[in-house]
Amino acid sequence: MFEQKKIIAVGLGEILWDLFPAGKQLGGAPANFAYHAQVLGAQSCVVSAVGRDDLGNEILHRVGGLGLDASHLAVDAEHPTGTVSVQVDAAGVATYIIHQDVAWDFIRSSPGTDELARRADIVCFGSLAQRSPVSRGMIRRFLGEMRDQSLRIFDINLRQMFFDEPTIRQSLALSNVLKLNEVELPIVTELLKLPAQPDAAIESLLKEFNLRLVALTLGGSGSSLHTREQISRHAGYPVSALADTVGAG
């Protein structure tokens, strides 16, 4: 029997430590994607950067221990490893302070990342790592090197004020799948001047940017998947006690 080739999945963008009052947790939406894709059977890689410091060394050790490919995690001698200060209120809702001028703001292209892009079957990226011109240029180059049939997932992940209309529009033009939540959809609707009604706004996104799929998460109300042909809705599952929402997307 022939062994089935594993899908190559790439998390492209920020990797960081979420700093809670009780301690730190490894995070960053692209890194989370890479981990969960691997759990589902993919060959996963994280493309990002860490500082030449203790926090960066710990990330390299953790990523390797999880079995992820860390060969495209650059070590930046000039900028610290990324951190996010997190506070969680009594209802489990988190607020963030995302510190700037950190290593993942300076992810750079290389012959190795170009070659990885041409082999990748799936990539997940967001808007946050594009707050820096250096990482933004690298992310767009990576997407441009990918094969047409590959999945390019834009997990929009709007944080603080680290986004704008051109970044969203250009990222959508390079994507074929969009993931966003019920808070982000009205922001995108206003920035891109889409119809106010949610289903109509998503229909416009699908058509204007030639997307294959839009995934909308709705917190406690479940989620929906949208293509140009149909909509699939799920009511979600009841939660008896909410701990926190960090990384839950």
N, C-alpha and C positions, 0 to 999 in steps of 0.2 A: 504494500500500500504506500501511496505517496503521502508525505506529511504536508498538511495544508499550510501555505505560506501565511505567516502572521501579518496582520495589518500594521503598518507603521503609523503611529499616532504621535503628534508633536504638540506639546504645550509651549506656546511662544509668548514670552513677555515676563511679567513680574514673578519673582519668587522671593519670599520674605518671611519674617517672623511677626505673627500677631502677638502683641504684648498685652496680656490680660493682667489685671491686678494679682491674680493667683499664679501667674507664670506665662510662659510663651508656648505658642503652637505654630508649627510650620504651615505656611499659607501661600496665597497667591492663586487667583482663579485658573491661570494656565497650568500651574503645577498640580492643582487639584484635578483638573481634567486629565492630565497625563497619568496620574495615579489610578483614577477610576477606569480609564481606558485599559490600563494594564490588567486590573482586576478582572475585566471582561474578556481578556485574552489577547490584547494588542501588544505589540512591541513598542514601548513608549519611551519618549525622549523629552527632556526639558531643555529648552533653549533660553538662556537667561544669563545673568551675571551676579556674582557675589563679591563682597569685599575680601581683601587679604587680612582677615581678622578672625577672632574666635567664633563669632556668629556665622561667618562664611564657611569656616572649616566644619562647623557643626552641620550646616546645610549639606555640604558635600558628603559628609559621613551618613547623614540621614537618607539622602536621595539614593546613595549607593546601597544602603541597607534595605531600602524598599524595593530594590531590584530594577530601578529606573536607570536608563542610560544618562549618565552625567557628563559625557564627553563633550557636550556643547554648553556646559556651565562654565563660563569664563570667570577668571579671577582678576578683579580690578584692584590695582595697588593704590589708586588715587581716590576711590570713593568707598564709603562704608556699605556693608550689607544692609539691604532694605529692612525697615521695621515699620510697623503700624501700631500706634497706641489705641487700644480698644477699651471702651466702657460699655457695659451691658446693664440696662435698667431693670426694674423689677418685673417688667412684662417680657423680658428676654430679647428686647430690641437693642441692637448694637449701634454705637456711634464710633467713628473712626477719625484719627488724625494720621494721615499718610505722609510720612516724612519724605522730603525732596532731596535731590542731588545725591542719590544713592546709586549703588552699582547697576541695578537694572534700568536706570535711566540712560545707561551708556552701553547697551548691547550693540555689538558691531558685527557686520557681515564678515565672512571668511570663505575661502574655497570649500571648507568643510560644511558650513551651513548652506551654501548654494547647492552642494551635492545632496545634502539631506533633504532640502526642499524638493528637489527633482524626484526623490524616492518616496516622499511622504504620501500616505493615502488620506490622512486627516490632519488638519491643524486647527487648534483653537487659540484665538487671540482676542484682545479686547481694546478698549479705548485708553485704559489707564497708562499702560507702558508707552503710549504714543504722546504723552505729555512732553516728552523730551525729543528734540529734533533728531538726535543720534539714534535712539531706539526706534522712533517712528520711521526713519529711513530704512533701517534694517528690516523691520517688520514688513514694510511694503515691498522691499526687494525680495524677501523670502516668498511672499505670496505670489509675486510676479514670476518666480522661477518654478512654481508648482505646475503639475500637469492639469489640463482642463477638467479631467474627470475626477480629480481629487476633491474631497470635501474641505471647504474653507469656512469654518464656523466663527462668526463674529459674536462672541459673548460680550455684549456691549458694556456692561459693568460700569455704569456712570458713577463716579465718586467725586465728592466735593465739587470743585469747579474745574476738574482736569479733563474737560472735553469742550468741543465747539462744533458748530454746524459743518465746517469743511472736513474735519476729522471723521465725523460720523458719515457724511456723504461719501467721502473717498474710501472709507473702510467698507461700506456697503457695496460699492462698485467692485471691490476686490473679493467679495464673499459670495457664497451661494446658500448659506444657512445663517439665520439670525436668531439669537436667543436674547430675550429681554424680559423684564418683569412688569408688574402692574404700575409701579411708580415710574419706571423709565419710559413706558409707552407714551404717556402724555407729554413728556419732555421732547421725545423724538417727534411726536406729532406737531408740536408747536415749532420746533426748529426747522423742520422740513416742510411745514405748511401742508400737512396731510389732512384728510377729513377728520372731524372731531370724533365720530363714532368709532370705537376700537376695531371692530371687524372691518370696517371700511378703510381705516388707516392701514391695517395690516394688508388688506387686498392691494392697496396702492403701493406699499413697499414691495410686495411680491412682483408686481408688474413693472414698476419703475426700475428696479435693480435686478430683475430677472433671477430672483431667488427661488431655490427649490423648496424651501421650508422656512417658516417662522414658528419658533417655540415661545409661547408666552406663559410665564409662571404667575400665579395669582395668589400666592401666600396660602392662607387657610381655605381659600375657595378653589384650590386645585390648579389646573393648567389647561392649555389648549394647544394643538398643533394645527398649523394652517398651511395648505398648499393652494395652488390656483384652482384645483378641482374640488377640494373638500376641506372640512374642518372637523377635527376630532377633539372632543372635550372630555375632561376627567374632573370629577367633583373633589378629588383628593380624599385624604383619610383624616378622621378626627384625631386630635392630639390632646391627651389628658393633661400634660404638663409641659410647657415650653421652657427649655433650658436656655438656649440662645440661638440666633439665626446666622452666626458667623460661619461662612463656608457652606451654608445649606443650599445655595442655588445650584 
